[in-house]
């Protein structure tokens, strides 16, 4: 079946449903987990963010992103 942008099949467009590959959902879940963990580390203290190799500003910026945004 032909696809538009690799994610939305023509049948999905015709019937109003969205088809998302299984791998994408896993990536989204991992991003959500990672960003939630960054928020937790930010609350503990800046020294925890240093341990993962980020600045506090970088960690705050990454934590604010929605899970679907890389």
C-alpha positions, 0 to 999 in steps of 0.5 A, spaced: 500 500 500 502 506 498 504 511 503 504 519 505 510 521 509 511 513 510 506 514 516 499 515 513 497 510 509 492 512 503 487 507 506 488 511 513 486 517 510 480 515 506 477 512 512 479 517 517 484 512 521 491 514 523 496 508 522 503 509 526 508 504 526 510 500 532 517 502 532 515 509 533 511 508 539 517 505 542 521 511 541 516 516 544 515 512 550 523 512 551 523 519 550 517 520 555 521 516 560 528 520 559 525 527 559 521 525 566 527 522 569 531 529 567 525 533 571 526 528 577 534 529 576 533 537 576 529 537 582 534 533 586 539 538 584 544 540 579 550 536 581 545 530 578 545 533 571 552 534 571 553 527 572 549 525 565 553 530 562 548 536 561 548 543 563 542 545 567 539 549 561 540 543 556 536 539 561 531 544 562 530 545 555 530 537 553 525 536 559 520 541 556 519 538 549 513 534 547 515 526 547 513 526 539 519 531 538 526 529 537 
